[in-house]
Amino acid sequence: MDQTLVEHGKIVKIKDYMVEVEFLGAEKPQTNTLLTLKHSPRAKLVGLQWLNPQTLVCMALSEHNNLY
């Protein structure tokens, strides 16, 4: 998995383990990238598919209860 640092994502929707993350900046992660959260670094997400140019659908791999 890619370990690129991208700092400007915002969670816009959560349904069980599926999470939609919006990226408004020019720098965006690729699919299969492992993502973490600033406020909960133990929470891990993996990018699965881009819904549109700004929204990445991710699956929570750990700490999904801490995403709310």
C-alpha positions in Angstrom: 0.0 0.0 0.0 1.1 3.5 -0.8 2.1 5.6 2.3 1.8 9.1 0.8 1.0 11.9 3.3 -2.2 13.7 2.4 -3.5 16.1 5.1 -6.8 17.6 3.8 -9.5 15.0 3.9 -12.8 15.4 5.6 -15.2 12.5 6.5 -18.6 13.3 5.0 -20.5 10.0 5.5 -20.1 6.9 7.6 -22.2 3.7 7.2 -20.9 0.7 9.2 -17.3 0.2 8.0 -17.7 2.2 4.8 -16.5 5.8 5.0 -16.7 8.6 2.4 -13.8 11.1 2.6 -13.8 14.4 0.7 -10.5 15.8 -0.5 -10.7 19.4 -1.8 -7.1 20.1 -2.3 -5.0 19.3 -5.4 -3.2 16.5 -3.6 -5.3 13.4 -3.3 -4.4 9.8 -2.3 -4.6 6.9 -4.7 -6.9 4.0 -4.1 -5.4 1.3 -1.8 -3.7 4.0 0.2 -3.7 3.6 4.0 -5.2 6.7 5.7 -5.2 7.7 9.4 -7.0 10.4 11.3 -5.3 13.3 13.1 -7.6 13.1 16.1 -7.5 9.3 16.3 -4.2 8.0 14.8 -5.1 4.4 15.6 -8.0 4.5 13.2 -7.0 3.1 9.8 -8.9 3.5 6.5 -8.0 2.1 3.1 -9.2 3.9 0.0 -11.3 1.7 -2.3 -12.8 3.7 -5.1 -13.3 7.4 -6.2 -17.0 8.3 -6.4 -16.2 11.6 -8.1 -13.0 13.8 -8.3 -13.4 14.8 -4.6 -14.9 11.8 -2.8 -13.0 8.6 -1.9 -14.9 5.6 -0.6 -12.9 4.0 2.1 -13.2 0.9 4.4 -12.4 1.3 8.1 -9.9 -1.3 9.1 -9.7 -0.4 12.7 -11.3 1.9 15.3 -14.4 2.5 13.2 -16.3 3.4 16.3 -14.0 6.4 16.8 -14.8 8.0 13.5 -18.0 9.7 14.7 
